[in-house]
Amino acid sequence: MTFGPERLEADLRQIGFKLERVSAPDGTPFVVLPRFEVPVGQFVGRVIDLGLQATVDFPITVASAIHVRSEPHLLDLTDTVAGKRNITKSVLGPDWRYWSHNLGWSDPKTARRLISKVNKVFRDA
């Protein structure tokens, strides 16, 4: 069984996602789900690029954030609300926003569950 970026990529592809593997300028590995349609919440139906940091030991751990690229931004730096959401610059570049969120990672630790957690971030935005 493999772990890390390769596992995340394979598992996401297995459940039907098209993706790209990219590295941030600092070398941090990511998978990007281009043209991801937000399924729930106030941004339902919006098509974005979704970046997920590929941890070295996925599925054991995941990063506590999602990275969002959209035009215009769904939420921008000024949309930070204490105790609810923290929107900051992303290591992926100026077109991206980092949405800090504790995903509450627990069993089952699968790509399907990760996408469910991402969808919860959008639902609660």
DSSP file (Angstrom, degrees, kcal/mol; ACC not computed):
  #  RESIDUE AA STRUCTURE BP1 BP2  ACC     N-H-->O    O-->H-N    N-H-->O    O-->H-N    TCO  KAPPA ALPHA  PHI   PSI    X-CA   Y-CA   Z-CA
    1    1 A M              0   0    0      0, 0.0     2,-0.2     0, 0.0     6,-0.0   0.000 360.0 360.0 360.0 133.0    0.0    0.0    0.0
    2    2 A T        -     0   0    0      4,-0.1     2,-0.3     2,-0.0    55,-0.0  -0.566 360.0-162.9 -93.6 160.0    1.3    3.4   -0.9
    3    3 A F        +     0   0    0     -2,-0.2     3,-0.4    53,-0.1     4,-0.2  -0.881  45.0  31.4-132.2 164.5    1.0    6.6    1.1
    4    4 A G  S  > S-     0   0    0     54,-2.1     4,-2.3    -2,-0.3     3,-0.4  -0.471 111.0 -15.8  92.8-158.1    1.5   10.3    0.3
    5    5 A P  H  > S+     0   0    0      0, 0.0     4,-2.6     0, 0.0    -1,-0.2   0.847 132.7  54.4 -55.8 -39.4    0.8   12.3   -2.9
    6    6 A E  H  > S+     0   0    0     -3,-0.4     4,-2.5     1,-0.2     5,-0.2   0.902 110.1  47.2 -62.9 -40.1    0.7    9.2   -5.1
    7    7 A R  H  > S+     0   0    0     -3,-0.4     4,-2.9     2,-0.2     5,-0.2   0.922 111.7  49.5 -67.6 -45.1   -2.0    7.7   -2.9
    8    8 A L  H  X S+     0   0    0     -4,-2.3     4,-2.4     1,-0.2     5,-0.2   0.938 113.3  47.2 -59.5 -46.9   -4.1   10.9   -2.8
    9    9 A E  H  X S+     0   0    0     -4,-2.6     4,-2.3    -5,-0.2    -2,-0.2   0.942 114.5  45.8 -60.2 -49.5   -3.9   11.2   -6.6
   10   10 A A  H  X S+     0   0    0     -4,-2.5     4,-2.3     1,-0.2    -2,-0.2   0.908 113.6  49.0 -62.0 -43.4   -4.8    7.6   -7.2
   11   11 A D  H  X S+     0   0    0     -4,-2.9     4,-1.2     2,-0.2    -1,-0.2   0.896 111.7  48.3 -66.9 -40.2   -7.6    7.6   -4.7
   12   12 A L  H  <>S+     0   0    0     -4,-2.4     5,-2.3    -5,-0.2     3,-0.3   0.905 112.4  49.0 -66.5 -40.6   -9.2   10.8   -6.1
   13   13 A R  H ><5S+     0   0    0     -4,-2.3     3,-1.8    -5,-0.2    -2,-0.2   0.901 105.9  58.4 -63.0 -39.7   -8.9    9.5   -9.7
   14   14 A Q  H 3<5S+     0   0    0     -4,-2.3    -1,-0.2     1,-0.3    -2,-0.2   0.822 105.3  49.1 -61.8 -31.9  -10.5    6.2   -8.6
   15   15 A I  T 3<5S-     0   0    0     -4,-1.2    -1,-0.3    -3,-0.3    -2,-0.2   0.297 130.8 -91.5 -94.8  11.9  -13.6    8.1   -7.4
   16   16 A G  T < 5S+     0   0    0     -3,-1.8     2,-0.3     1,-0.3    -3,-0.2   0.513  76.5 138.2 104.7   6.1  -13.9   10.0  -10.6
   17   17 A F      < -     0   0    0     -5,-2.3     2,-0.4    19,-0.0    -1,-0.3  -0.662  42.3-145.0 -88.5 139.7  -11.9   13.3  -10.3
   18   18 A K        +     0   0    0     -2,-0.3     2,-0.3    16,-0.2    -5,-0.0  -0.830  36.0 166.5 -91.7 139.6   -9.7   14.7  -12.9
   19   19 A L        -     0   0    0     -2,-0.4     2,-0.4    14,-0.2    14,-0.2  -0.959  33.8-137.4-152.0 166.3   -6.7   16.4  -11.4
   20   20 A E  E     -A   32   0A   0     12,-2.4    12,-3.1    -2,-0.3     2,-0.6  -0.963  19.8-135.0-124.4 144.4   -3.3   17.8  -11.8
   21   21 A R  E     +A   31   0A   0     -2,-0.4     2,-0.3    10,-0.2    10,-0.2  -0.895  35.4 168.0 -99.7 127.0   -0.3   17.3   -9.6
   22   22 A V  E     -A   30   0A   0      8,-2.1     8,-3.0    -2,-0.6     2,-0.4  -0.888  27.5-137.5-133.9 163.3    1.5   20.6   -8.9
   23   23 A S  E     -A   29   0A   0     -2,-0.3     5,-0.1     6,-0.2    -2,-0.0  -0.979  20.6-126.7-121.6 137.9    4.2   21.9   -6.5
   24   24 A A    >   -     0   0    0      4,-2.7     3,-2.9    -2,-0.4    68,-0.2  -0.350  40.2 -97.7 -68.9 161.2    4.1   25.2   -4.8
   25   25 A P  T 3  S+     0   0    0      0, 0.0    -1,-0.1     0, 0.0    67,-0.1   0.782 127.9  56.6 -54.0 -26.7    7.2   27.4   -5.3
   26   26 A D  T 3  S-     0   0    0     65,-0.2    -2,-0.0     2,-0.1    65,-0.0   0.421 124.2-104.9 -85.6   3.4    8.5   26.1   -1.9
   27   27 A G    <   +     0   0    0     -3,-2.9    -1,-0.0     1,-0.3    -5,-0.0   0.361  69.1 149.4  93.5  -4.9    8.2   22.5   -3.2
   28   28 A T        -     0   0    0     -5,-0.1    -4,-2.7     1,-0.1    -1,-0.3  -0.455  46.1-125.7 -64.1 126.9    5.1   21.6   -1.2
   29   29 A P  E     +A   23   0A   0      0, 0.0    25,-2.5     0, 0.0     2,-0.3  -0.526  34.6 173.1 -79.5 142.6    3.1   19.0   -3.3
   30   30 A F  E     -AB  22  53A   0     -8,-3.0    -8,-2.1    23,-0.3     2,-0.4  -0.947  27.9-140.6-137.0 156.7   -0.5   19.6   -4.2
   31   31 A V  E     -AB  21  52A   0     21,-2.4    21,-2.9    -2,-0.3     2,-0.5  -0.981  21.3-155.6-112.3 139.3   -3.3   18.0   -6.2
   32   32 A V  E     -AB  20  51A   0    -12,-3.1   -12,-2.4    -2,-0.4    19,-0.2  -0.963   7.8-155.2-116.1 127.5   -5.5   20.5   -8.0
   33   33 A L  E >   - B   0  50A   0     17,-3.2    17,-1.9    -2,-0.5     3,-0.8  -0.845  22.6-152.4 -99.0  96.6   -9.0   19.5   -9.1
   34   34 A P  E 3  S+     0   0A   0      0, 0.0    15,-0.2     0, 0.0   -16,-0.2  -0.410  73.0  13.2 -71.8 146.6   -9.6   21.9  -12.0
   35   35 A R  E 3  S+     0   0A   0      1,-0.2     2,-0.4    -2,-0.1    14,-0.2   0.869  81.4 175.1  58.3  41.1  -13.2   22.9  -12.7
   36   36 A F  E <   - B   0  48A   0     12,-2.6    12,-2.8    -3,-0.8     2,-0.6  -0.667  24.1-140.2 -75.9 125.0  -14.5   21.6   -9.4
   37   37 A E  E     - B   0  47A   0     -2,-0.4    10,-0.2    10,-0.2     9,-0.1  -0.807  15.4-125.3 -92.5 120.7  -18.2   22.5   -9.0
   38   38 A V        -     0   0    0      8,-2.9     7,-3.3    -2,-0.6     8,-0.2  -0.489  23.9-165.8 -65.3 121.3  -19.1   23.6   -5.5
   39   39 A P        +     0   0    0      0, 0.0     2,-0.3     0, 0.0    -1,-0.2   0.652  58.9  22.0 -89.0 -15.2  -22.0   21.3   -4.6
   40   40 A V  S >  S+     0   0    0     79,-0.1     3,-0.5     3,-0.0    84,-0.0  -0.919  89.0  31.8-146.3 166.2  -23.4   23.0   -1.5
   41   41 A G  G >  S-     0   0    0     -2,-0.3     3,-1.8     1,-0.2    82,-0.2  -0.217 104.1 -34.1  83.8-169.1  -23.7   26.3    0.4
   42   42 A Q  G 3  S+     0   0    0     80,-0.5    -1,-0.2     1,-0.3    81,-0.1   0.669 137.2  50.5 -66.2 -16.9  -23.8   29.8   -0.7
   43   43 A F  G X  S+     0   0    0     -3,-0.5     3,-2.5    79,-0.3    -5,-0.3   0.185  76.8 152.3-105.5  16.6  -21.4   29.1   -3.6
   44   44 A V  T <   +     0   0    0     -3,-1.8     3,-0.1     1,-0.3    -3,-0.1  -0.173  68.9  17.9 -51.1 133.6  -23.3   26.1   -5.0
   45   45 A G  T 3  S+     0   0    0     -7,-3.3    -1,-0.3     1,-0.3     2,-0.2   0.212  89.7 131.8  88.8 -15.3  -22.8   25.8   -8.7
   46   46 A R    <   -     0   0    0     -3,-2.5    -8,-2.9    -8,-0.2     2,-0.5  -0.487  52.2-138.2 -70.2 140.0  -19.7   27.9   -8.9
   47   47 A V  E     +B   37   0A   0    -10,-0.2     2,-0.2    -2,-0.2   -10,-0.2  -0.894  36.0 156.8-104.2 124.6  -16.8   26.3  -10.8
   48   48 A I  E     -B   36   0A   0    -12,-2.8   -12,-2.6    -2,-0.5     2,-0.5  -0.758  46.5-105.0-133.1 174.0  -13.4   26.7   -9.2
   49   49 A D  E     - C   0  69A   0     20,-2.4    20,-2.4    -2,-0.2     2,-0.5  -0.963  37.0-156.0-103.0 129.7  -10.0   25.2   -9.0
   50   50 A L  E     -BC  33  68A   0    -17,-1.9   -17,-3.2    -2,-0.5     2,-0.5  -0.927   4.6-161.1-111.9 123.5   -9.6   23.3   -5.8
   51   51 A G  E     -BC  32  67A   0     16,-3.5    16,-2.3    -2,-0.5     2,-0.5  -0.896   5.9-173.0-107.1 131.7   -6.1   22.7   -4.3
   52   52 A L  E     -B   31   0A   0    -21,-2.9   -21,-2.4    -2,-0.5     2,-0.2  -0.986  26.3-125.2-122.6 123.0   -5.4   20.1   -1.7
   53   53 A Q  E     -B   30   0A   0     -2,-0.5     2,-1.0    12,-0.3    10,-0.6  -0.476  22.6-135.1 -65.0 132.7   -2.0   19.8   -0.1
   54   54 A A        -     0   0    0    -25,-2.5    -1,-0.1    -2,-0.2     8,-0.1  -0.782  20.5-149.2 -94.5  98.9   -0.7   16.3   -0.6
   55   55 A T    >   -     0   0    0     -2,-1.0     3,-1.3     6,-0.2   -47,-0.2  -0.281  20.7-117.5 -67.4 154.3    0.7   15.2    2.8
   56   56 A V  T 3  S+     0   0    0      1,-0.3    -1,-0.1   -52,-0.2   -53,-0.1   0.697 112.1  37.6 -67.5 -18.6    3.6   12.8    2.8
   57   57 A D  T >  S-     0   0    0    -54,-0.1     3,-2.7   -53,-0.1    -1,-0.3   0.135  90.3-174.4-122.1  21.1    1.5   10.1    4.7
   58   58 A F  T <   +     0   0    0     -3,-1.3   -54,-2.1     1,-0.3   -51,-0.2  -0.326  67.9  31.9 -52.0 134.2   -1.9   10.5    3.2
   59   59 A P  T 3  S+     0   0    0      0, 0.0    -1,-0.3     0, 0.0     3,-0.1  -0.949 115.5  60.7 -96.2   9.1   -4.4    9.0    4.2
   60   60 A I  S <  S+     0   0    0     -3,-2.7     2,-0.3     1,-0.1    -2,-0.2   0.933 120.5  11.1 -63.6 -43.5   -3.0    9.0    7.7
   61   61 A T        -     0   0    0     -4,-0.2     2,-0.3    48,-0.0    -6,-0.2  -0.913  63.9-164.8-130.6 160.6   -3.1   12.8    7.8
   62   62 A V        -     0   0    0     -2,-0.3     2,-0.2    -4,-0.1    43,-0.1  -0.943  33.8 -97.8-134.8 159.2   -4.4   15.7    5.7
   63   63 A A        -     0   0    0    -10,-0.6     2,-1.4    -2,-0.3    40,-0.1  -0.490  32.7-121.2 -75.2 149.0   -3.6   19.4    5.7
   64   64 A S  S    S+     0   0    0     -2,-0.2    37,-2.2    38,-0.1     2,-0.3  -0.363  83.0  48.3 -89.0  56.1   -6.0   21.6    7.6
   65   65 A A  E     - D   0 100A   0     -2,-1.4   -12,-0.3    35,-0.3     2,-0.3  -0.974  64.3-133.2-174.8 163.2   -7.0   23.8    4.7
   66   66 A I  E     - D   0  99A   0     33,-1.8    33,-3.3    -2,-0.3     2,-0.5  -0.928  19.3-139.2-123.1 157.6   -8.2   24.0    1.2
   67   67 A H  E     -CD  51  98A   0    -16,-2.3   -16,-3.5    -2,-0.3     2,-0.4  -0.973  20.5-164.5-118.5 131.0   -6.8   26.3   -1.5
   68   68 A V  E     -CD  50  97A   0     29,-3.0    29,-2.2    -2,-0.5     2,-0.5  -0.952  13.0-173.7-125.0 131.5   -9.3   28.0   -3.8
   69   69 A R  E     +CD  49  96A   0    -20,-2.4   -20,-2.4    -2,-0.4     2,-0.3  -0.989  26.9 141.2-121.8 122.5   -8.8   29.8   -7.2
   70   70 A S        -     0   0    0     25,-0.5   -22,-0.1    -2,-0.5    -2,-0.0  -0.978  49.3-102.1-152.7 160.6  -11.8   31.5   -8.7
   71   71 A E  S    S+     0   0    0     -2,-0.3     2,-0.2     1,-0.2    -2,-0.0  -0.946 114.4  18.9-131.9 112.3  -12.6   34.7  -10.5
   72   72 A P  S    S-     0   0    0      0, 0.0    -1,-0.2     0, 0.0     3,-0.0   0.669 113.9-103.8 -72.4 171.3  -13.8   36.6   -8.7
   73   73 A H        -     0   0    0     -2,-0.2     3,-0.2     1,-0.1    -2,-0.1  -0.322  17.3-142.3 -59.0 138.4  -12.6   35.1   -5.4
   74   74 A L  S    S+     0   0    0      1,-0.3     2,-0.4   -31,-0.0    -1,-0.1   0.963  92.3   3.3 -63.4 -51.2  -15.4   33.3   -3.5
   75   75 A L  S    S-     0   0    0     -7,-0.1    -1,-0.3    -3,-0.0     2,-0.2  -0.995  80.5-162.4-132.9 139.7  -13.9   34.7   -0.3
   76   76 A D    >   -     0   0    0     -2,-0.4     3,-2.7    -3,-0.2    11,-0.2  -0.591  41.6 -83.3-117.4-179.7  -11.0   37.1   -0.1
   77   77 A L  G >  S+     0   0    0      1,-0.3     3,-1.1    -2,-0.2    10,-0.3   0.818 126.7  56.2 -54.1 -35.2   -8.6   38.2    2.6
   78   78 A T  G 3  S+     0   0    0      1,-0.2    -1,-0.3    10,-0.0    10,-0.0   0.561  92.1  74.0 -75.3  -7.5  -11.0   40.7    3.9
   79   79 A D  G <   +     0   0    0     -3,-2.7    -1,-0.2     2,-0.1    -2,-0.2   0.318  64.0 127.9 -90.6   8.4  -13.7   38.0    4.4
   80   80 A T    <   -     0   0    0     -3,-1.1     2,-0.5     7,-0.2     6,-0.2  -0.458  39.4-168.7 -63.7 133.6  -11.9   36.5    7.4
   81   81 A V  B >>  -F   85   0B   0      4,-1.8     3,-2.6    -2,-0.2     4,-2.6  -0.974  27.1-115.5-128.9 115.0  -14.4   36.2   10.4
   82   82 A A  T 34 S+     0   0    0     -2,-0.5     4,-0.1     1,-0.3    -2,-0.0  -0.201  99.4   9.1 -52.5 131.1  -12.8   35.4   13.8
   83   83 A G  T 34 S+     0   0    0      1,-0.1    -1,-0.3     2,-0.0     3,-0.1   0.346 130.5  56.8  80.8  -6.6  -14.0   32.0   15.0
   84   84 A K  T <4 S-     0   0    0     -3,-2.6     2,-0.3     1,-0.4    -2,-0.2   0.714 112.5  -8.7-120.1 -50.1  -15.6   31.1   11.7
   85   85 A R  B  <  -F   81   0B   0     -4,-2.6    -4,-1.8    16,-0.0     2,-0.5  -0.998  43.9-154.9-155.2 151.4  -13.1   31.3    8.9
   86   86 A N  E     -E  100   0A   0     14,-0.7    14,-2.5    -2,-0.3     2,-0.6  -0.952  13.9-172.6-130.8 110.2   -9.6   32.5    8.1
   87   87 A I  E     +E   99   0A   0     -2,-0.5     2,-0.2   -10,-0.3    -7,-0.2  -0.915  19.0 156.6-107.7 121.8   -8.8   33.4    4.5
   88   88 A T  E     -E   98   0A   0     10,-2.4    10,-2.9    -2,-0.6     2,-0.1  -0.774  47.5 -67.0-134.3 177.9   -5.1   34.1    3.8
   89   89 A K  E     -E   97   0A   0     -2,-0.2     2,-0.3     8,-0.2     8,-0.2  -0.378  51.9-131.1 -65.9 147.5   -2.6   34.1    0.9
   90   90 A S  E >   -E   93   0A   0      6,-0.8     3,-1.4     3,-0.5     6,-0.2  -0.763  10.5-131.4-102.6 147.7   -1.9   30.7   -0.6
   91   91 A V  T 3  S+     0   0    0     -2,-0.3   -65,-0.2     1,-0.2    -1,-0.1   0.623 103.4  74.4 -68.0 -11.8    1.5   29.3   -1.3
   92   92 A L  T 3  S-     0   0    0      1,-0.3    -1,-0.2   -68,-0.2     3,-0.2   0.602 113.0 -88.9 -79.1 -10.1    0.1   28.4   -4.7
   93   93 A G  E X   - E   0  90A   0     -3,-1.4     3,-1.6     1,-0.1    -3,-0.5  -0.634  49.4 -55.7 128.7 176.0    0.3   32.0   -5.8
   94   94 A P  E 3  S+     0   0A   0      0, 0.0    -1,-0.1     0, 0.0    -3,-0.0   0.682 123.7  59.8 -68.4 -19.3   -1.6   35.3   -5.9
   95   95 A D  E 3  S+     0   0A   0     -3,-0.2   -25,-0.5   -26,-0.1     2,-0.3   0.574  98.6  76.1 -81.6  -8.1   -4.6   33.9   -7.8
   96   96 A W  E <   -D   69   0A   0     -3,-1.6    -6,-0.8    -6,-0.2     2,-0.4  -0.688  63.3-154.5-106.1 154.5   -5.2   31.4   -4.9
   97   97 A R  E     -DE  68  89A   0    -29,-2.2   -29,-3.0    -2,-0.3     2,-0.6  -0.992  13.9-137.5-126.9 139.4   -6.7   31.8   -1.4
   98   98 A Y  E     -DE  67  88A   0    -10,-2.9   -10,-2.4    -2,-0.4     2,-0.8  -0.846  13.1-161.1 -94.7 119.9   -5.9   29.6    1.5
   99   99 A W  E     -DE  66  87A   0    -33,-3.3   -33,-1.8    -2,-0.6     2,-0.2  -0.880  13.6-147.0-104.0 101.7   -9.1   28.7    3.5
  100  100 A S  E     +DE  65  86A   0    -14,-2.5   -14,-0.7    -2,-0.8     2,-0.3  -0.496  33.2 152.2 -70.5 131.6   -7.9   27.5    6.9
  101  101 A H        -     0   0    0    -37,-2.2     2,-0.7    -2,-0.2    -2,-0.1  -0.882  46.4-127.3-163.2 127.5  -10.1   24.9    8.4
  102  102 A N        -     0   0    0     -2,-0.3   -38,-0.1     1,-0.2   -39,-0.1  -0.688  21.3-161.8 -75.8 114.3   -9.7   22.0   10.8
  103  103 A L        -     0   0    0     -2,-0.7     3,-0.2   -41,-0.1    -1,-0.2   0.553  26.9-129.2 -78.3  -6.6  -11.1   19.0    8.8
  104  104 A G        -     0   0    0      1,-0.2     2,-0.4    13,-0.0    -2,-0.1   0.961  30.0-152.4  59.3  52.1  -11.5   16.9   11.9
  105  105 A W        +     0   0    0    -43,-0.1     2,-0.3     4,-0.0    -1,-0.2  -0.420  35.7 133.7 -68.6 117.3   -9.7   14.0   10.3
  106  106 A S        -     0   0    0     -2,-0.4   -45,-0.0     2,-0.2     0, 0.0  -0.907  45.3 -14.2-151.0 176.8  -10.8   10.6   11.6
  107  107 A D  S    S+     0   0    0     -2,-0.3     2,-0.1     2,-0.1    -1,-0.0  -0.276 108.1  48.8 -63.2 147.1  -11.8    7.2   10.4
  108  108 A P  S    S-     0   0    0      0, 0.0     2,-1.3     0, 0.0    -2,-0.2   0.506  75.6-166.0 -78.3 138.3  -12.6    6.3    7.7
  109  109 A K        +     0   0    0     -4,-0.1     2,-0.3    -2,-0.1    -2,-0.1  -0.712  35.9 131.8 -94.6  87.8   -9.5    8.0    6.2
  110  110 A T  S  > S-     0   0    0     -2,-1.3     4,-2.0     1,-0.1     5,-0.1  -0.866  70.2-111.5-133.9 163.9  -10.3    7.9    2.5
  111  111 A A  H  > S+     0   0    0     -2,-0.3     4,-2.4     2,-0.2     5,-0.2   0.865 118.8  57.2 -63.6 -36.5  -10.3   10.3   -0.4
  112  112 A R  H  > S+     0   0    0      1,-0.2     4,-1.9     2,-0.2    -1,-0.2   0.914 107.8  46.8 -61.0 -42.5  -14.1   10.1   -0.5
  113  113 A R  H  > S+     0   0    0      2,-0.2     4,-2.3     1,-0.2    -1,-0.2   0.883 108.6  55.9 -67.0 -37.7  -14.2   11.3    3.2
  114  114 A L  H  X S+     0   0    0     -4,-2.0     4,-2.4     1,-0.2    -2,-0.2   0.926 108.2  47.5 -59.6 -45.2  -11.7   14.1    2.4
  115  115 A I  H  X S+     0   0    0     -4,-2.4     4,-2.6     1,-0.2    -1,-0.2   0.878 109.5  54.1 -64.7 -36.6  -14.1   15.4   -0.4
  116  116 A S  H  X S+     0   0    0     -4,-1.9     4,-1.6     2,-0.2    -1,-0.2   0.906 109.2  48.0 -61.3 -41.5  -16.9   15.2    2.1
  117  117 A K  H  X S+     0   0    0     -4,-2.3     4,-1.6     2,-0.2    -2,-0.2   0.892 110.4  51.6 -66.3 -40.4  -14.9   17.3    4.5
  118  118 A V  H  X S+     0   0    0     -4,-2.4     4,-1.8     1,-0.2    -2,-0.2   0.920 108.1  51.9 -60.7 -44.0  -14.1   19.8    1.7
  119  119 A N  H  X S+     0   0    0     -4,-2.6     4,-2.6     1,-0.2    -1,-0.2   0.856 105.2  55.9 -62.7 -34.3  -17.8   20.0    0.9
  120  120 A K  H  X S+     0   0    0     -4,-1.6     4,-2.4     2,-0.2    -1,-0.2   0.880 102.8  55.7 -64.7 -37.0  -18.6   20.7    4.6
  121  121 A V  H  X S+     0   0    0     -4,-1.6     4,-0.7     1,-0.2    -2,-0.2   0.937 111.1  44.0 -59.3 -45.6  -16.2   23.7    4.4
  122  122 A F  H >< S+     0   0    0     -4,-1.8     3,-0.6     1,-0.2   -80,-0.5   0.891 111.7  53.5 -67.1 -38.5  -18.2   25.1    1.5
  123  123 A R  H 3< S+     0   0    0     -4,-2.6    -1,-0.2     1,-0.2    -2,-0.2   0.898 114.4  41.5 -61.4 -39.8  -21.5   24.3    3.2
  124  124 A D  H 3<        0   0    0     -4,-2.4    -1,-0.2     1,-0.2    -2,-0.2   0.494 360.0 360.0 -88.3  -4.2  -20.4   26.3    6.3
  125  125 A A    <<        0   0    0     -4,-0.7    -1,-0.2    -3,-0.6    -2,-0.1   0.524 360.0 360.0 -64.4 360.0  -18.8   29.2    4.4
